[in-house]
Amino acid sequence: EMSLLHAGRGEDQTVHIRDGHKSFLFEPEKILYIKVDNVYIEIHTVDRKVASRQSFSAVMEKLPRDIFARVHRSYAVKKKIITIGKGYVQLETITIPLSKTYREEVADLLDEDVF
């Protein structure tokens, strides 16, 4: 039903999101963050937002782990553009909650202390 990832050679990797009759291709580097909103998942990129009905865990399994980190039960962010605060991550002008469950894992990924 919904295809998520087309693995090409090296940097040609794209994420394929399909919702109903529409298909969207994303370069993982252009995705800023992913948010769960009720039954939809929102993919926020540098130039658009796309909503799709699919599971958050299915998307997370297919995204490159070296680029994205889950920071909350409802959010995943692009690692290299965030700064960490106590209880939140900052993505440019967007503040995203950082749950206790993921705090230590995110801190280890970024070699920072957030306690």
C-alpha positions as CSV (number, residue, x, y, z in Angstrom):
1,E,0.0,0.0,0.0
2,M,2.5,2.6,1.1
3,S,6.1,2.4,-0.1
4,L,8.5,4.2,2.1
5,L,12.0,3.9,0.8
6,H,13.8,3.5,-2.5
7,A,17.4,2.8,-1.8
8,G,19.6,4.0,-4.6
9,R,23.3,4.1,-4.7
10,G,24.8,6.0,-1.8
11,E,23.4,9.5,-1.8
12,D,20.6,8.7,-4.3
13,Q,18.5,7.5,-1.4
14,T,14.9,8.9,-1.4
15,V,12.0,8.5,0.9
16,H,8.8,7.7,-1.0
17,I,5.6,8.7,0.8
18,R,2.3,7.7,-0.7
19,D,-1.1,8.8,0.6
20,G,-4.1,7.7,-1.4
21,H,-3.4,8.6,-5.0
22,K,-0.6,11.0,-4.4
23,S,3.1,10.1,-4.1
24,F,5.8,12.3,-2.8
25,L,9.6,11.8,-3.0
26,F,11.9,13.3,-0.4
27,E,15.6,13.5,-0.1
28,P,16.3,12.6,3.6
29,E,18.6,15.6,3.9
30,K,15.7,18.0,3.1
31,I,13.4,16.7,5.8
32,L,13.6,18.8,8.9
33,Y,11.3,16.9,11.2
34,I,8.4,14.4,11.4
35,K,5.4,14.9,13.6
36,V,2.6,12.5,14.5
37,D,-0.8,14.3,14.6
38,N,-3.6,12.0,15.5
39,V,-3.9,9.4,12.7
40,Y,-1.6,11.4,10.4
41,I,2.1,11.7,10.1
42,E,3.4,15.1,9.0
43,I,6.7,15.4,7.2
44,H,8.1,18.9,7.3
45,T,10.8,19.8,4.8
46,V,12.6,23.0,3.9
47,D,9.8,24.0,1.5
48,R,6.6,22.0,2.3
49,K,4.6,19.9,4.7
50,V,3.0,16.6,3.6
51,A,0.5,14.6,5.7
52,S,0.1,10.9,5.3
53,R,-1.7,8.1,7.1
54,Q,1.0,5.7,8.1
55,S,2.7,4.6,11.2
56,F,5.5,6.6,12.8
57,S,7.5,3.5,13.5
58,A,7.3,2.4,9.9
59,V,8.7,5.7,8.7
60,M,11.4,5.7,11.4
61,E,12.6,2.2,10.4
62,K,13.1,3.4,6.8
63,L,14.9,6.7,7.5
64,P,18.7,6.9,7.8
65,R,19.6,6.6,11.4
66,D,22.7,8.7,11.0
67,I,20.4,11.7,10.0
68,F,17.4,11.4,12.2
69,A,16.7,10.9,15.9
70,R,13.4,10.3,17.7
71,V,13.1,12.9,20.5
72,H,9.5,12.3,21.6
73,R,6.8,9.7,21.0
74,S,5.3,12.1,18.5
75,Y,8.5,13.7,16.9
76,A,11.7,12.8,15.1
77,V,14.2,15.5,14.0
78,K,17.1,15.9,11.7
79,K,20.1,15.6,14.1
80,K,22.6,18.0,12.6
81,I,20.3,21.1,12.9
82,I,19.1,20.9,16.5
83,T,20.2,22.3,19.7
84,I,19.2,20.7,23.0
85,G,17.6,22.4,26.0
86,K,16.1,20.9,29.1
87,G,12.9,19.2,28.0
88,Y,13.1,20.5,24.4
89,V,15.1,20.6,21.2
90,Q,15.3,23.7,19.1
91,L,15.2,23.4,15.3
92,E,15.9,26.9,14.1
93,T,12.7,28.8,15.2
94,I,10.7,25.7,16.1
95,T,10.6,24.2,19.6
96,I,10.0,20.5,19.8
97,P,9.4,18.6,23.1
98,L,12.2,16.3,24.2
99,S,10.7,13.5,26.4
100,K,12.6,11.9,29.3
101,T,12.4,8.6,27.5
102,Y,14.6,9.9,24.6
103,R,16.7,12.5,26.4
104,E,19.7,10.4,27.2
105,E,19.7,8.8,23.8
106,V,19.6,12.1,22.1
107,A,22.3,13.5,24.4
108,D,24.6,10.6,23.6
109,L,24.1,11.1,19.9
110,L,25.1,14.7,20.1
111,D,27.7,14.2,22.9
112,E,25.9,16.8,25.1
113,D,24.7,16.8,28.7
114,V,21.0,17.8,29.0
115,F,20.4,17.0,32.6
